[in-house]
Amino acid sequence: MVIKPLVLMITVMLGAWFGWMVGRPLGIMIAYFIAVAGASVGLSIGRLIQHQMDDD
């Protein structure tokens, strides 16, 4: 099923983008680290969504 990997890619991308936007005013290195943390959060959220999709 192609929807589950797509959901995961979108949530990771959104998490990284949000982290970059939050960290950008603080400098490039801080923005990078916050973007990595945001991608990790996005990965966790994406896995939760995938788990909910499996239960249906």
N, C-alpha and C positions, 0 to 999 in steps of 0.2 A: 504494500500500500504506500503510495507516494506522499500521502498527506502527513504522516507522522514525521518523517525526516524534514519536511518543509516547515512544519510547526516548530521543530527544534532549531532549524537555521534562523527562522524569523525571530524567535525569542532571544537567541544568543546575539543576533545582530542588533536588536532593539536595546538589549541590556548594555552592550558595548557602546552603542551610539549615545545612550543616556549618560553613561559614565564619562564619555569623552566630553559631552556638552557641559557636564557638571565640573569637570576638572580643567577644562580649557582655560578659564581665566587665571588659573594658578600656575600655569606653565606646561610645557609639553611633556616633561617626564611625569609629573603628577597626573596629568590627563591620561597618559598611557596606563599608569598603575590603576587609576580609578576605572578606566575602560576595561581592563582585565578583570577587575572585581565585578564590574557590571555584567561582563560576559559570563562570569561564573554564576551570578545570580540568575541571569537569563537562562543558562543551562539548567539550573535547578527548577526553575519555573516551567521550562519546556518539558523536562522529564515528568513533572507532576501532571501537566496537561496530557502528555502521552499516556501516562498511567490511567488517567480518567477516560481516555479514549479506548483503552483496552477493556475497561470494565463494562462499557456499553455493549 
